[in-house]
């Protein structure tokens, strides 16, 4: 957590209390005593009225004329938060074990009329995986992979990790510099730079058996890693023009590393530039299926011969 963000959160934390101690701040925010004291002094310098209590176990009293206003939510903000909670059911996202306590705190902050609106929304809105006979009953497991939260906690502290991955019938270790952690097709994936193989690799979190920080003595500098990645970037070999229908399909789904550039202010036309590895048959098939998913509202500027043949084979199959 960045210092500015931490100081703002501490301000909110102590603003809701009449009294607090340095030890309490240390435990709550997992920071050292010296860091906690420096943050409190900065908060005092900003104008928050604090009175130091003398003594071994002393702390600080917060005067009533606090500088921070009470947090209040508009009706639309309440609905947005509630719908976000509903939409994440069965998504196996991290930290969702805290969702129930968050919902209870949210309900405690709002009026009875707002609570009635949320009850009605819960009855009307149904998302994927919701049981229509009982919206509160989860059809699928709502818990993510047990190591997903641990992975995120370690990444927040350090991007260099040592992961153990189940590959076929054995478990292999990989030292990675984490580039991204993302979810695609209901699967969490780790994209990282393999420090031994010196190339980008992607692993499924479902295959993860263990994770720990990577020793500092064996690391490659972040600057060197990024330079190597830039050198390994493939040359663009696919360029398409997309119309409004193809853009709508693109927004529904697209591969992680594929992006478009809009060519007018109304976002009704766009250019897609990317690299397709024609030597990987599995990637070719998946990419060909995705191009067909985009539909007919595309114009080909440049396309590898392998991709073009793949499209022709698929079209001949459907229209002999």
C-alpha angles and dihedrals in degrees: 000000000000118000096244091051092047093050091050092051091048089052090055090045097053093037089070094051134073093208138015140166134221090243090056091052090048092053096041096050100027095235134135124264093251091051092048091051092048091050092049091050090052090050090051090050089054089061105263106147107237128166117204116225114219119228143069093284094032125134139165134296118213114221118229096245091075115179095223120081123228112269111249129180127215120228091256092049091052091051092046092054093046094048089049089056091049094047093054094062112123091006094114093225123167122261093021091127084080093054095094093053090046091052091050092051090047092052089050091058099052137072126258091254090054090048090053090053091053092050089053092048089052089055097045105039119072123183132191111296094020119134105232091207092054116015090189092059113091115219094196136036109279094198120100126219107304092239096049096089091044089051091052093046091053093045091052088059100036137002094211112088141162111222131188112215129191106232117180104307100343140058118239130190123228128186108216141182101214114234102169142353109203144159121235129169091354092305127110112227134193117214113193145151109255105226093203100043092034095222140097115275134184123210132180115243087220088068092051114115101168142358134191139159115282117242112261095225092065098047131117116220118263090236092056091048093052091047091053091049092052091051091051095052109124123238114257110256102164124065123171136175112222127205125203095277093050090047089053090052091046090055090053093056139348136157116269098252097043119096137165135221117218114230099198135038092248092060092231096124130040146168122235118202123177146132123257119196102222090186093068108075095193092052090046093054092047093048093047090053090050093051089053088049089058089062133211097313093094135095121207116229097164131000135164113251090238092058092046092052090048091054091048092051091050093047092047089052092055096036108030 
